[in-house]
Amino acid sequence: MRVAVAGTFGPLHDGHRALLETALEVGADGVVVGLTSDRFATSSRERDVPAFTDRADALRRELDALDRWGRTVELREIASEHDFAASDATLDAVVVSRETADEVPDLNDERRGNGLDPLVAVVVPLVLAEDGERISSTRVVAGEVDEHGRSGGD
């Protein structure tokens, strides 16, 4: 199966790692990682986001560390929500969090409109911090938790 996974991935945290590791595990025919452009990443966020090149470098290092299967991984810059996932006929599935799974039907409608088969949604559970709330880059940047969900960002 050739899978897509996408996000801003900055800063990286254990929730991202769960998505990436799942994509690598199920992506026997390859993994395409969409990384939001600087403009797209900052268009919906109040907080600072690391530059695309910094996020891409960190993402490549993380993918190398997580890839126990020797997968072929392609990194693509994305400028919109569905971007290449709506038009790439080589994709079979999309890896999403429980939080973003409700976006897959719209993506699949767009794919059908493009004459493509819908993608299988591989839903990854949210990774919770030790306080029981989800880990997010916003919480990490704010110092509420660290990248592993430990309180106080320690």
N, C-alpha and C positions, 0 to 999 in steps of 0.2 A: 504494500500500500504506500502511495506517495502522499505525504501529509503536509499541511500548512499550519503554521502557528504564527501569531503576530502580536506585537505590542510595542510599548515605548521602552520597556526594559531599562529604566534608569531612575534610581539606582536598582541594581539587581537584588532580589531577595528570594527567600525559600519558596514563595508562591510561584515566582517565575521559574525557579529550578524544577518544580513539580511539572509545570507545563512543558518545559523543554525536555525533561527526561522522558515524559510520556510520549512526546512527539518522536524522540529518538527511538524509543522502544518499539512503537508501532509503525514507524516509517521505514520499513524494510526496503522500499523502492526509492527512498530519498525523503529529505525534509527540506521544505522551503520556509525560511524564517523571514517574516515581514517585520521590518523595523521602521517605526514612524519617522518621517522626515522631521527636521527641526520645526518647520512651520506647522505641520500637523500635530506634533507633540505638544506644542505650546498653545495651540488654538483652543484647547478645552481645559487648560490647567492654569491655576493661579500661581502655582509654585514654580521655582526654577527647575529646568530639566537639563541634564548634561547634554553637551553637543553631540550630534549624530555620530561623528567620528569616534568620540570617547565611548559612547554606548555601543557602537559596532565592535570596537576593539575588546571591550569587556565581555560582550556577548560571544564573540568568537572564542575567547579564552574559556568562558563557562561551558560552551558547547563541547569544546575539546575535552574538558575535564569530565563532563557527564557522559560522553559517548562511549559506552562499553560495547557497542555493536558495530562500530566502524562504518557508520552511515555516511552517505553522500549528503552534504548540507550546503544549501545555497542561501545566501543572505541577500534580500532585496529591500530596497528603500520603498516605503509606501507613503502615499500622499492623501489617501482617503480610507474610509472605513473598510470597504470591501476590496478595493484596489485589484491586484492580480487574482485574488481568490475567486472573483466573479467571472474571470475570463480565461483562466488557465485550464485547458482541457486535460492536462496531465495529472491534475490533482484528484485524489479519491476521498480525502477526509480532511477535516479541520479540527485541531485540538483547541479547546476552549475551556475556560473556567466555568464553574456553575454560575458565576455572576454574569458572564457574557453569553451563555448558551442560548438565551432568548433572541439573540441577533442572527442565529443560523438560519431560521426560516426565511428572513428577508434576503440573506445572502443566496440561499438556494433559489428563491424566486428570481433574483437577478441572473443567476446561472441559467435557469430554464429559459429566461428571456433571451439569453445569448446562445441558446441551442445546446446547452451543456447539461450533463447529468448532475443531480444534486450531490453535495458532499455529505459523507457520514460525519456526524458530530461525535467526537470523542471528548466526553466531559470529564474534567479533572476536578476533584473536590477542592474547595478552598483550603489553604493552609492557614491555620490559626496561630496567632501569637499566644504567649503564655497567659495573657489576660482574657483569652477566649474570643477576641475580635480578629478579623482577618488581617494578615500582614499586607501592607500596601507600601508602595514607594512614597506616597504622601506621608504616611506615618513614620517611615524611616527618616525622611528628610526633616520632619518636625521633631525628631528625637524621641518620639513616643516609644518606639521599639527599634531594635537593631535589625539587620538583614535576616536574622534567624528568629525574630519574634520575641526576643528577650526584652523585658520592660526597661524603660529608661534609655534605650539605645546603647546600652553597655556592651 
